[in-house]
Structures are given as C-alpha cells and as structure tokens.
Amino acid sequence: MRRTSGTESRVAAVAGAALLALVASGCAAMPDSGGISRVELSQGAADKNLQARVYPLGPAKGAGPRELLTGFLDAVTADEGFDVARQYLTENAAAHWNPEAGIQVLSDNMVKRTVQAATTEADTTAQFTVSGSMVASVDTKHSYLLADGPSASDFTFVREKGGEWRIDKLPPGVIMNETNFRNTYRQVDRYFYTAPDPSAFIAGSSPQEVLIADPIYLRRRMDPLMAAAKAVVAGPSDWLNPVARTAFPPGAGVDRVTVDDNRAAHVQLLGVDVSDPATCRRMANQLFYTLADQVKGQVERLELKGQRGTCTASRTDAPNTGPGALAGPPPAIQYYQRADNGVLMTADDQHGGQAVNGALGKPQPNGTAPLGTIAVARDGSRAAAISGDGHQLFSVPLSANSVSMPEPVLTSPVKAADRSDGLASPSWDGRGDLWVADRNPQGPRVVMVRGNKTYPVPVEGLDGQTVQALKISSDGARIALVVKNQGSGTRSLLFGLVVHGGTPQEPTAKIVGLRRVAPLLTDVASVAWAEADQLLVLGKEGDRIQQLYYISTDGSQSSDSPLQSGPGWLTISASESRSNVLAAAPPVLAVAEGKVYRLINAQWRELQMQDKAGAYFYAG
C-alpha cells in the first residue's frame, strides 16, 4: 500500500539490452541541430511502470549534443552507479560533477531542450537548457521537499579532439522526471531519538525518549543497506533536526553492512568507539529499525561493531525503544460512541462491546446534550471529551470510581450549536499530554493540557490561517494541523514540529517548521496517524469526490493513487500500533451514517455492529 509502485522485476541482461536498444534507437533519430524544439524526457522502462533494472548505454560514436543530453539523462537513472553517465562528460566535468548534490524532480510532461545556437560542422560549443515544471527536490541528506514552479538548467557542450561532443558544464546533482524518480528511488525511514523535554525531566531519572521516523529517498538497487546506514550516521533532515537527536558522534562513518542467513545484520563503523554499552545500544537501535524498514522481513537482529566494542539490537529488546509512544507502542484497542446517546464503548474486531468504566460509560443527565468528540489516552487510563456545544473540554478517568463528570479543564469563550466554532479535535500524545484546537473566531488557539493545567501553544508561520483540527503523533514531536484559509475558506493540511521547553513547574511548547503537504487538497475532512511516518487523510482535490490519501511527513504521497471512500463519510481512523516493523499496514476504519467500515485488502467491509456509531476510533 505504501512506498512501492508497480511490480518489482528482474530483467535478464539480454532483455535489458534489447529494451535499451529500442530506447537508443528512438534517441538516435533526434536531430542534433536546428532551432527551438520540444523533446520528451525518455522514461525508458518506466513507461509501463515495470521498475526493470536499467543497464545504460554509453555515448554513441558521432552523437550530437541533443542525443548526448538524452543519453545522459537516461544514464543517471541507471542501477549500476554513475560511471556510464560520466562517459557523457569531459574529463574535467566528470571529475567535478557531484551526482549526490541533490535531485530535481520534474513533471512527466514534455521537457524542452532549447538550442541556444544552431550547431554546424564548424561549431565547437553548444548550449541546451532542460526546463520543465518542478514537482519536488531531494537534498544532500536524501530529504524530499515539495516544489511548485518552473525549473531551468543549462548544459554546455564542447567538441573535443577527434570530433566527439561531450558535456563540459552541467548543474550539480541529477535531473529526472517524476515517473523515473519513483521507479529509481524508494522511500524508507531512518530513525533518530526525540529531543528530551526539559519540562518533563525529573531529577535523578533518565530523560524519556523514543525513536522518531525521518523519511528519505534512496536508490532501490545501489547497495540500499549501506546507503541507509550512511544516511542514519549523517544525521536527521534539516526539517526534523529541531526535535531529533542522534547517538552517532560527528565524524562517524560506515565501513560495511552485511546480512547473514540468520537474518542478522552486521554493521562495522569507522571512527567510533562503542565500548560504552549504553551508547553502543542507542546507535544499534537507530540502525536496526532503519535497516529493518529498508528490507522488510530480512533483518530481525543487528550486531554493531566499532573500533572497540560491540553490541546488538532487536525488536524484542527491553525496555521498548522502538518507534511509537514514549510508554511503548499504543494498544490497538477500538472504541466507539453510540450515535443515540454518545456513550463510549469498547469494541472487538467485529461487533460492539461494552460501555467503558466511569462517567463516559453512561448517558449524560437529562437535559444535557450528548458529548461531542471523544479521544482516549494511549494508555487507556482516561479520555478527553468535548461538550456537545464545543464549549468545554473534560479529562475523564476510565475507572469504576469515576461516577460523575469532573470539572472542565478548558473552556472556550464561544458555544457552537453546529460545532463549527469552539473546541475541536482533542488528541493525546505518548507523553500523556492532551492537545486541542479552539476555533474561537475572536481568538483561535492551540492548547496543551498537562494534568489539569492548560498551556497556550503558539504556532509559528500560520500567515492568516486558523487551526481547525489537529492530530498529535504518538512520539509527541510532530503534529498534523488542518488549517482554514481566512480568505478562500479552503481547508488544507500542514505538518509542524513540537518543541518543548521550560521547567516541570512552568512547561512551554510551541509549534514550528510548518510545511504544507498534499497541495492539491482543497478540503480536508478528517486525519489520522497511520504509521510512524505518515498520515491517512480524508479529503478531496478541487471538485473531485472525497477520497483517502496516505501522506508522508515529508509531504509526498505514499501510494500510487488515493483509496476510494464511501458516500457521506465523516471520519476515518487508523492505529499506529504495529506488532513489529515488518507487519502490514495497520487497519483503517471509517464511519458513515452510523455504519462502520474496515479496509481489508483494499476493499471496504461493513462491520456488523449492535449499535449505530457516531464515531469509531483507536486510542490517541
């Protein structure tokens, strides 16, 4: 469902040669002189989304600048490194060109190669410009960044001794269209530790930390394990850096990575002393989860070696330091609210269950409107509930001793019968903090509740937008915000980082680093964290029908195409809980008109419920 597209294929050398011969024959027909022209950026094997292994051809004898440019752009997508691509360059350009300097990802539309001056037999130089619509870029840390705008890159050609043309000047990095990019690169996660929260630190105790996913794009078949290990050692992305920490010291390197028949990965580091067991273990955890994500099912244990010392890591290690909540992976317990009276119920996989303990397991007193949105804490000990008018927020223990509703922990200045204003979208992180959006038109705000005290959370970079809903990640370091543009009224999606500070007596938090994702979505109805690095979004593009999208925290869409949704869907939910990093995607739930649907093998199946559900969800 995520990251891969099409069918992984191994193509025999003969078949690969035949395929490339056909591609080359198409390129050879292009003229190498003339005025402005349009040429389609060759997609090679990507035309049918086959992900075939690409064996590039070097420059043909007597090839003109245009054919060389086409061949070079094809060669950079090869699975055998950049040696063939360098054959298209002069000796000086080949020595200085850095293909690892980043990637420009252009749209799949026609790409113009503009001849600045017509070439003749007497010419010794020529210049072409590769231009198109920029879709995204990938930086030197392999991090993906959405882009939207024109792109133009100049290539200068010279005729060397012997009459052969070669590229003498070119931009750093590589350029490829979106289809080739998806078939050449794949998204994987590397893992770092969350930055400690000084306001949660208790003297004499160890700071709480958990692994946080940092999605990156690596080549599919160019030593992926070594590339992933190096990416971890290099440190987190610029975006994630404010909330992430690494156990690897500056100057650390990776010598080799191997996997034996017992599914144990062996990593040899350079320039690192791992004789301290605690430090070694922290580094090993980062590498283990990263490599296990890269080659699912092939790594179940990792042995780390340095200049001195060795240690191991696996999923079964205690205490749990894997991706997820600070207290460990959240339980995949399901809850629902009865549509008739708002009572909170537990549920099994197929049927309704029983009312929870405490005040939320009973109907509200006569004359009191049923409660609005409810969110259960990740440890299942309590739940947040918003009053039916969006005016008050309650934090209610789920215990038999809690027989009545407590005093509200937060009150909004407004009441909203249609729930378009007031409090909305309570969400718990793995720290036990409660987050909520107040849509008060006169003073919109985000609030964190710790214990029974509230703390305002400033959001940097909203620029005239207001937060309508939010969903905090289990690690407490990232947050998804549904924002409304005050001018157009459209609702879009942003990701932000949560930076904690202050002291245990005076905690602070702020949301920084806002990045827009899924820019084509003009209406976002519901969001849920689905895994350590991605969000499940119910929304629509323009005037199209409402659909489901998997969106990675780097802004990229994680599946080839959106999932169809049903008519009248109001909310969706997914569990972040995964028994291990090799498991299939977590289950997805949707609610419409009191009915609950589960996504099974890309098909929606209605659950046979004993009650109509106003909402159906997991803890968080």
TIVOBA-830692 format. One line per field, with one value per residue (C-alpha): x, y, z; residue number from 0. Coordinates in steps of 0.1 Angstrom, whole numbers, m for minus. Example, Ala and Ser with C-alpha at 12.3 -4.5 7.8 and 13.67 -1.06 7.14 Angstrom:
<nodes>
c1	(123  137)
c2	(m45  m11)
c3	(78  71)
nr	(0  1)
</nodes>
This chain:
<nodes>
c1	(0  29  63  64  46  42  58  94  110  143  151  177  207  196  161  176  199  170  150  178  185  149  153  186  171  145  171  193  165  166  184  214  210  182  161  139  123  104  116  100  123  128  112  128  114  93  68  49  59  78  107  130  167  183  216  226  244  274  275  273  302  294  264  254  246  209  214  241  218  191  215  229  195  187  221  216  186  208  211  248  260  271  301  283  268  303  312  290  311  345  373  372  334  334  359  339  303  287  256  249  243  206  178  154  122  103  67  61  51  72  106  120  156  163  192  208  225  223  252  271  301  323  309  329  304  266  242  210  185  164  133  100  77  94  75  99  136  157  186  220  205  181  151  121  107  76  82  59  73  95  129  157  191  219  241  272  287  322  336  367  397  386  353  333  309  308  291  315  293  262  243  253  231  207  175  148  110  86  80  117  122  95  110  146  142  121  111  123  126  157  153  165  157  132  148  144  116  132  98  92  126  126  159  175  156  166  150  122  130  116  127  111  109  126  115  142  145  173  181  164  192  225  236  205  216  249  231  206  232  252  221  215  251  249  221  185  169  171  133  133  166  149  132  156  188  213  236  263  292  305  329  314  314  302  327  304  270  262  232  237  215  200  186  212  227  263  274  311  316  346  360  336  344  314  329  303  273  246  260  265  230  215  233  224  187  188  205  183  150  163  177  146  124  146  145  113  114  152  166  155  186  216  252  271  309  332  369  364  333  302  265  232  197  163  126  123  148  136  128  110  127  111  91  59  47  71  54  58  35  m1  m26  m48  m80  m110  m137  m169  m195  m231  m249  m281  m267  m229  m219  m183  m180  m151  m153  m138  m129  m164  m190  m200  m186  m195  m196  m164  m160  m167  m189  m183  m199  m233  m257  m255  m281  m315  m314  m277  m267  m247  m210  m191  m158  m140  m104  m89  m54  m29  m25  m63  m65  m87  m104  m109  m144  m158  m192  m219  m217  m180  m177  m159  m132  m132  m104  m123  m108  m119  m123  m152  m146  m152  m190  m196  m181  m153  m149  m138  m101  m106  m135  m138  m154  m179  m206  m214  m246  m233  m198  m182  m166  m154  m132  m125  m103  m87  m57  m33  4  25  37  2  m4  m37  m39  m69  m78  m100  m118  m130  m132  m121  m90  m82  m56  m39  m38  m18  m33  m8  m25  m53  m34  m36  m8  m11  9  20  21  47  41  3  1  m36  m47  m65  m62  m95  m83  m52  m37  m5  18  25  61  48  73  51  16  m8  m29  m60  m60  m86  m76  m95  m97  m107  m122  m104  m91  m56  m31  1  28  46  72  65  94  91  109  105  106  84  68  64  63  63  56  55  48  74  86  52  53  24  16  m7  m11  m38  m62  m87  m108  m96  m124  m105  m70  m54  m18  m14  22  53  58  26  m10  m42  m62  m99  m102  m107  m90  m109  m144  m135  m151  m138  m110  m85  m48  m17  6  42  55  79  48  50  20  29  7  3  m34  m59  m82  m119  m141  m178  m206  m213  m181  m174  m143  m115  m92  m61  m40  m3  2  23  34  67  83  77  39  15  m1  m23  m61  m82  m117  m143  m178  m207  m244  m238  m222  m186  m163  m129  m104  m94  m72  m81  m118  m142  m162  m190  m188  m219  m225  m251  m253  m251  m218  m213  m176  m153  m116  m84  m67  m49)
c2	(0  23  33  8  12  m13  m47  m53  m71  m87  m84  m106  m90  m99  m85  m53  m49  m53  m27  m2  m8  3  34  42  39  64  88  84  97  131  158  175  209  234  259  256  222  200  165  142  132  95  73  40  11  34  38  8  12  m20  m10  m30  m30  m4  m10  23  27  50  78  66  75  107  116  152  174  166  129  131  151  125  97  114  120  83  72  89  66  35  10  4  38  69  55  54  88  103  89  117  144  159  147  179  178  142  149  178  167  156  134  133  170  166  157  179  161  174  166  139  164  173  187  214  212  246  250  284  284  261  237  232  211  241  248  237  246  244  250  234  242  215  231  220  221  213  187  182  183  159  174  160  144  125  145  151  186  196  222  241  263  264  249  256  240  248  222  233  210  211  193  175  164  137  155  139  161  159  178  203  222  210  216  196  166  149  158  133  132  120  86  78  91  69  39  47  57  44  59  44  56  63  67  92  99  126  155  155  176  196  203  166  159  147  149  115  99  93  115  99  93  73  67  90  83  106  96  97  86  61  43  10  m12  6  m11  0  m12  7  38  36  31  60  82  74  82  115  128  139  161  199  199  173  185  208  178  150  137  111  88  90  114  138  121  86  65  31  6  m22  m37  m74  m97  m134  m164  m160  m125  m108  m75  m68  m32  m21  15  38  63  53  38  18  3  21  m3  23  45  14  2  36  36  0  7  35  13  m18  m1  17  m14  m35  m9  m9  m47  m59  m95  m98  m83  m94  m86  m63  m65  m33  m32  m1  4  m10  m28  m45  m47  m59  m47  m63  m57  m78  m57  m43  m15  m9  19  14  39  50  63  70  43  18  10  21  m8  m13  m11  1  24  38  63  53  75  77  88  94  67  55  18  m6  m29  m60  m66  m74  m64  m39  m44  m29  5  18  23  57  87  83  48  63  87  123  136  146  180  177  173  142  147  157  143  119  108  80  84  60  41  37  53  83  100  136  147  179  191  189  227  228  250  227  201  173  149  119  88  55  38  25  51  80  81  117  142  162  200  210  215  241  264  282  317  305  279  265  246  234  227  250  271  263  234  206  176  165  144  126  121  94  117  118  154  164  187  206  233  262  277  308  334  361  343  309  290  256  245  217  202  186  172  196  227  243  260  280  267  294  283  300  307  304  335  343  307  293  258  239  205  187  153  148  119  93  104  139  156  161  174  175  206  212  249  272  300  330  344  314  293  262  237  223  202  213  193  210  202  204  220  215  237  253  235  209  238  260  239  255  242  258  245  254  244  243  226  223  188  175  209  197  190  219  203  181  164  140  129  100  89  56  47  62  85  90  103  90  119  120  149  159  177  206  195  158  133  127  101  87  96  83  113  111  137  149  159  131  109  74  54  54  65  75  50  53  64  59  85  105  95  118  104  79  63  41  25  35  2  m24  m56  m51  m31  m60  m60  m50  m15  m10  m14  15  23  47  59  70  73  52  24  13  1  m16  m16  m52  m59  m26  m34  m19  m43  m32  m44  m59  m36  m40  m2  27  45  83  77  46  50  39  54  86)
c3	(0  6  m8  m37  m70  m98  m97  m88  m117  m125  m162  m178  m194  m229  m223  m208  m237  m261  m242  m242  m279  m286  m264  m280  m315  m306  m293  m323  m346  m329  m349  m334  m349  m355  m336  m306  m303  m278  m269  m243  m214  m221  m195  m206  m187  m166  m194  m182  m145  m146  m124  m146  m139  m161  m179  m196  m228  m232  m258  m294  m317  m336  m314  m314  m283  m283  m284  m257  m234  m238  m232  m201  m186  m191  m177  m144  m137  m140  m113  m117  m104  m124  m142  m176  m170  m166  m200  m215  m197  m205  m182  m162  m158  m148  m121  m106  m112  m79  m86  m48  m46  m49  m73  m93  m99  m129  m140  m166  m192  m222  m213  m235  m246  m262  m286  m279  m312  m342  m344  m376  m385  m377  m342  m312  m284  m279  m251  m242  m214  m197  m184  m170  m141  m108  m87  m58  m49  m28  m9  0  31  9  22  m1  m4  m24  m51  m75  m102  m133  m135  m160  m160  m186  m202  m222  m248  m264  m294  m282  m302  m326  m332  m304  m284  m246  m218  m203  m178  m160  m128  m97  m88  m112  m131  m138  m144  m117  m132  m134  m99  m84  m102  m94  m58  m29  4  36  72  91  129  154  190  201  218  256  271  299  314  319  333  370  389  392  364  328  301  282  245  216  181  155  118  93  57  30  m6  m16  m48  m50  m61  m54  m21  m2  32  30  18  46  73  60  59  96  106  86  110  107  80  83  90  117  133  159  176  169  184  172  192  165  171  144  121  123  92  79  67  56  61  56  64  72  66  101  93  114  100  108  107  110  119  112  137  165  199  210  242  263  263  266  238  216  222  213  180  173  178  153  127  134  128  98  81  91  74  43  37  54  66  61  93  127  147  143  156  157  158  163  166  201  215  201  209  195  190  181  183  215  235  268  275  243  224  191  171  188  221  249  270  242  213  219  223  193  214  195  208  195  206  203  179  200  234  230  254  250  242  238  207  193  157  145  170  196  230  264  280  295  332  346  337  299  300  310  291  300  325  312  296  288  252  243  243  211  201  224  224  246  260  246  278  281  315  307  278  267  259  244  253  226  221  218  249  274  275  301  311  325  342  327  361  381  408  384  386  376  351  366  362  327  322  294  284  251  251  224  221  187  181  147  161  135  163  198  209  185  178  212  207  231  226  241  269  283  272  257  227  214  189  200  169  187  158  181  194  177  196  202  238  256  288  312  342  348  338  304  284  253  223  198  161  141  104  101  80  81  86  116  131  127  138  149  155  175  168  194  198  207  184  152  147  118  115  94  87  72  48  60  25  4  31  19  44  38  57  74  93  122  149  186  205  243  269  303  336  353  371  340  309  275  240  205  170  144  110  93  59  36  23  m4  m20  m44  m15  m11  16  44  64  88  95  115  121  103  109  124  94  76  79  65  51  41  17  m19  m47  m61  m73  m73  m50  m15  m12  11  8  26  31  44  68  40  20  m6  m13  m2  m25  m63  m62  m35  m20  m28  0  5  3  34  52  82  100  95  120  119  146  149  168  148  164  146  118  94  98  71  73  103  100  88  99  85  98  77  88  119  100  104  76  77  49  41  12  m5  m1  24  45  68  104  119  148  175  178  154  158  158  158  158  167  183  214  207)
nr	(0  1  2  3  4  5  6  7  8  9  10  11  12  13  14  15  16  17  18  19  20  21  22  23  24  25  26  27  28  29  30  31  32  33  34  35  36  37  38  39  40  41  42  43  44  45  46  47  48  49  50  51  52  53  54  55  56  57  58  59  60  61  62  63  64  65  66  67  68  69  70  71  72  73  74  75  76  77  78  79  80  81  82  83  84  85  86  87  88  89  90  91  92  93  94  95  96  97  98  99  100  101  102  103  104  105  106  107  108  109  110  111  112  113  114  115  116  117  118  119  120  121  122  123  124  125  126  127  128  129  130  131  132  133  134  135  136  137  138  139  140  141  142  143  144  145  146  147  148  149  150  151  152  153  154  155  156  157  158  159  160  161  162  163  164  165  166  167  168  169  170  171  172  173  174  175  176  177  178  179  180  181  182  183  184  185  186  187  188  189  190  191  192  193  194  195  196  197  198  199  200  201  202  203  204  205  206  207  208  209  210  211  212  213  214  215  216  217  218  219  220  221  222  223  224  225  226  227  228  229  230  231  232  233  234  235  236  237  238  239  240  241  242  243  244  245  246  247  248  249  250  251  252  253  254  255  256  257  258  259  260  261  262  263  264  265  266  267  268  269  270  271  272  273  274  275  276  277  278  279  280  281  282  283  284  285  286  287  288  289  290  291  292  293  294  295  296  297  298  299  300  301  302  303  304  305  306  307  308  309  310  311  312  313  314  315  316  317  318  319  320  321  322  323  324  325  326  327  328  329  330  331  332  333  334  335  336  337  338  339  340  341  342  343  344  345  346  347  348  349  350  351  352  353  354  355  356  357  358  359  360  361  362  363  364  365  366  367  368  369  370  371  372  373  374  375  376  377  378  379  380  381  382  383  384  385  386  387  388  389  390  391  392  393  394  395  396  397  398  399  400  401  402  403  404  405  406  407  408  409  410  411  412  413  414  415  416  417  418  419  420  421  422  423  424  425  426  427  428  429  430  431  432  433  434  435  436  437  438  439  440  441  442  443  444  445  446  447  448  449  450  451  452  453  454  455  456  457  458  459  460  461  462  463  464  465  466  467  468  469  470  471  472  473  474  475  476  477  478  479  480  481  482  483  484  485  486  487  488  489  490  491  492  493  494  495  496  497  498  499  500  501  502  503  504  505  506  507  508  509  510  511  512  513  514  515  516  517  518  519  520  521  522  523  524  525  526  527  528  529  530  531  532  533  534  535  536  537  538  539  540  541  542  543  544  545  546  547  548  549  550  551  552  553  554  555  556  557  558  559  560  561  562  563  564  565  566  567  568  569  570  571  572  573  574  575  576  577  578  579  580  581  582  583  584  585  586  587  588  589  590  591  592  593  594  595  596  597  598  599  600  601  602  603  604  605  606  607  608  609  610  611  612  613  614  615  616  617  618  619)
</nodes>
